[in-house]
Amino acid sequence: MAVDAERKAGGLFAELERGKNQYDNGCSGNVAGAQSEYTATLESAGITMRDANRWQVEATIPEDEYLAIVGAVFVIMADTVVT
């Protein structure tokens, strides 16, 4: 299921090293224009920052709650299928 893949990717993205920003070192962006592992990975995979952030939020949902939500969606989908 796509949301499972997004959730897994979000967990992986959350672990990637990010560059320092203006709050860390007093300048905007990374020092000397270096690209962070996070930014490089998103760019090479063609993933937007917005999608990556959404997936990281999905990854923070506890497993039992996530499974309950997915189960509820399947029930709703099964009820709406026309045979």
Secondary structure, 3 states (H helix, E strand, C coil): CHHHHHHHHHHHHHHCCCCCCHHHHCCCCCHHHCCCHHHHHHHHHCCCHHHHHHHHHHHCCCHHHHHHHHHHHHHHHHHHCCC
